[in-house]
Amino acid sequence: MNQRDDRAPIAAAVIVDNGRVLLVRRRVNEGQLSWQFPAGEVEPEEPAEEAAVREAGEETGLTVHSV
């Protein structure tokens, strides 16, 4: 079976500072909480790297950059 996936791609940010990794706590199914990397949908024509930086800023309020 071959189905077309119309969902937007997702970009995630792995943020490391002095050996520590930043995770965000997000609600998933049925209101449960899950620890995840900051992530979200890539906007049309947006490079995945820029989407990861943008999503990290939106979700954490931090200014981050890619390396």
C-alpha angles and dihedrals in degrees: 000000000000116000127179113240109218095179119116116254117259126228122198131195123219104201117195124181122173091340094310123117122215119225129177126217112233135181113243133170118351092359095296117148123235132186111233143156114265105272145153148151122313110235119231112284091005117129112239091237091057091046091054091051092046094048092047090054093046094048100041107022089233126130107234135170134200123249 
